[in-house]
Amino acid sequence: MKANGIFSAIKWTMSGLNSQVRKMDVIAENIANAERAPDENGKLYQRKMVVEEEGTRVRRPEFLNQLALKLRKADKGHLPAMLETDGPLKARPGEPLKTKVVEVKGEKLVYNPGHPRADENGYVRMPNVNIVEEMVDLISSSRAYEANTTVLNAAKRMAKNALNI
């Protein structure tokens, strides 16, 4: 019996969990610094985002090719975007998803003439962090984390049941 499928699923899921935790950490940092004014040197906090790095590229698994072929025969309108091309996947099974944190340059001007860092027109330079956008990203990441834990628990149950056979 070959158990690579179960272990591969666990490795992929752990990679997804790690990625979502990193995203939630960066979102929390953005929210914490959303109202932070520039320091005495004028340096302003820049919003950060987690993005996927380009990984090792491999061909799609045969299962996805067969699925795309069957959907193409049925109705082209039903073909999901990920199956439209014969393009490569970003990582090999079991290989961790590589991410990096990047700063998004920008600022917003807030009218607050009483602020000690206000300019001559009464505007204060503030970080380019939108709390609503950050909260939406946080909810999305927490749902992805929850989905990954569900997959992990299912893979563990399958492995346990396979050992009981």
Secondary structure, 3 states (H helix, E strand, C coil): CCCHHHHHHHHHHHHHHHHHHHHHHHHHHHHHCCCCCCCCCCCCCCEEEEEECCCCCECCCHHHHHHHHHHHHHCHHHCCHHHCCCCCECCCCCCCCCEEEEEECCEEEEECCCCCCCCCCCEEEEECCCHHHHHHHHHHHHHHHHHHHHHHHHHHHHHHHHHHC
